[in-house]
Amino acid sequence: MSATTPDPGPTVVTVVHAEACHFCDDAQHALAELAVQFGFNVELVAADDPAGVALMATHRAPMYPLILINGEFFSFGRLPRKKLRKRLEDRAALVA
C-alpha cells in the first residue's frame, strides 16, 4: 500500500436475516467459508431487531437476506456468489 492510499480497514459484511429463511441460511454458510479465505468479518442482524428494520427500510430491500459490504448495499435475496467473490478479490487487490 502506498503512502497516499488510505488503509480501507477490515471488510465487514452485514447480513440482515430472518428466521426460517433458506436464502439467509445459505448466505451465512457461504459467507463463513469466504471469510476464511478473504479475512472479512460477518455481522449478523436479525430482521426483527430495530437495526435490522432500519436497514431494510433504508435500502428498500423487498426480501431477506439484505447484504451490505462496509455499510453499502450489495444484494438482497439469493447471494450472488460470483459477484461477491469478484468484489472481495478487487478489494483484496487494493489492500495488497
Secondary structure, DSSP 8 states (H G I E B T S, - for coil): --TTS------EEEEEE-TT-HHHHHHHHHHHHHHHHH--EEEEEETTSHHHHHHHHHHT-SSS-EEEETTEEEEESS--HHHHHHHHHHHHHHH-
